[in-house]
């Protein structure tokens, strides 16, 4: 399971890359420098910057808000399916109790 990174560290890394990318020949080199400075992997910084670009509308993809909404809906869907399964089991039980052949 991935470890939780402080949102402030993530925001700082993205801000540093965006502010200092002009000082480097490429954005990748800026990301590498920032990742070394902050002590996180460069892949993490790359993904954070990519997600920030998506959230800002500079890149195509699923925004953080959309991702969290889908996650919330999946959780709700799973809970509702469990509720339906319990109700079906209860219905089956009570139908069996009311059946005169079982008396």
N, C-alpha and C positions, 0 to 999 in steps of 0.2 A: 504494500500500500504506500502511495507516495506520501512523503512528509509534508506537513503544512508549512508554507512559507508565509511570513508576516506580510500582510497586504501593503504595509508601508514600505517594506524592502522592495517588493515587486514594483510599486509605483515609482520609487526612487530609481530603480534600475531602468525602467522605461524612460523616465524623464532625462536621466543622464545620457542614454543612447540618443534620444531625439535632440538634445541640446548640443551634443558634441560630435555628432556624425559628420559634420562638415570638416572637422579637424583630421579625419581619417580618410584614406583613399576609398574605403567602402564601408557600408553600414555593418557588414560582417565583422570587420576589424574593430569598429567601435563597440560592437556587442562583446567581442572577445576581451577587449580592454576593460569594459565595465564589469564583466563577469569575474575577471581576475581581481579587480579592485574590491568587489563586494563579497567574493568568496562563494559564488554560486556557479553552477555549470553554465556553459555558454548556450547549451540547448535550451535550458530554462529561460534564459534571457531572450533568446530568439523567439520562443513561443510567446513570451509575455509581450514583446514588441509587436509580433504579428497579431495577437489578440487586441492589442491597443489600436492598431491600424484598422482592424475590422470594426471595433466599437466606435471609432472616429469616422468611419465611412470611407476611408482611403483605400480599402481593400474589400473584396467580396468574401463572404463567409457568414457563419452564424455568430451573432453578437452574444455577449455574456448574458444579457437579459433574456434573449431567446433560449439560450442553453439552460438557464435556471428555470424558466417557465416550463420547458419540456421535462426537466428533471422533476419539478413539482407535480406536473400532470401525470407522469409515470408513477410516482409514489401514490398519488390519489387513486389512480386506476387500479394499482395493485391492492390497495386497501378496500376499494369497492368490490373487486373480484373476491376477496376473502369474505367480505360481508355477504355476498350473494351465495357463496359456498355454504356458509353457516346457515343462512335462511333456507337453502334447499335441503340441507340435512335435517333441520328442524321440521320442515314441512313433511318430509318423508316419515319422520318419527311420529308426528301427530296424526298423519293419515293412517298409519299403522295402528295407532292406539284407538282411533275411532272406528276402525273396520270391525263390524259385528262378527266376522269370522274368527277374529283373534280373541274372542271372549270365552 
